[in-house]
Amino acid sequence: MGSVWRSARSIADLGQHMADWLEGRIPSWPGYDGPFGQEETDGARHLVPTLTALNRAGFVTTQSQPGELGGGYRQRAFVEGVVHDRNPLLGRVLALQDQGLTVVRGWPKRQIALTEDAGRPFTTIGGWRMRRNDIHSMWRGIGSQALRELKEHGAKVHIIDTEWGRDDRLWPALDGVVR
């Protein structure tokens, strides 16, 4: 893993490497604990083409999940990533707010539930303050130029479908921003 990620000089390079990871050519990435495919057993494999296209366009995805409903469990379709603040893709991603999606640039100030089990939040984002060194720990082992670009120009973006269980709005909208 090390040399591939250490060779990254930019956010765009990180996106290329992340796409290679999604396609199974790289076994892991610095912020991920485990081999590729571990989470794909739950039916999320259909997200890979969209996530790969986003990464190749410069939106480096770091978390995602499909919308699902089942029993007392429900989750919202969601993707989180980082894009260079001067990449035109950033504006197109932020404009997804106009398509009925929740788009948050930066870290959400209030807690947003992404999954619920028996009516209680199970997975959330936001509502707490990120530490300064979170970028260092998440991206340990990448090239120093890429790390510097992440810190100086990386725009973190969260995109969340507002409707529980829906899995047919976020992914086509994301496909549209990379066309």
C-alpha positions, 0 to 999 in steps of 0.5 A: 500500500505504502509506495502507491499512496506515498507517490500521490502529489495532489488530491487528483492523484489520491482520487486516481488511487482511490478509484484503483482501490475501488476497482480492486487494483490496490488492497487498501487505502490509508484511512480504511481498516480492512480489505476492499469488499468487506462492506460490499457483501451488503449489496453496495456493489452497485455504488462502485461505478459512481464512486470510481467516476467521482474519484477519477474526476477529483472528488475523493470519496472516503465514506459511502452507503446505499439507502436501505430499509429493513425491519427496524433498520433504515439508512440514508444514501450518503457519500463523503469526500474531499475535492480541491477547492478550485476544481469546477466539480466542487460547484456542481457537487454543491448544486446538488442541494437544489435536487433535494439532497442535503449537501454540507461543505465542511463538517456538519455543526449539528448531528445528522443521522445516517442510519437508525436501528429501532428508531434510534440513531446508529450512525451519525456525522457531525455535531462534534468538532474535528481535531486538527490532526484528523487529516494526518491520521486519515491520510497517513502515508500519502505524499507530502505534497498531497497532504499539503494540498488536502490541508490547504485546498481540500473541501470536505463535502457530505451529500445525504439523501433526505429520504430514508431508504431511497437509493435511486436519487443520490447516485444518478445525481452524482453520475450527472455531476461527472458527465 
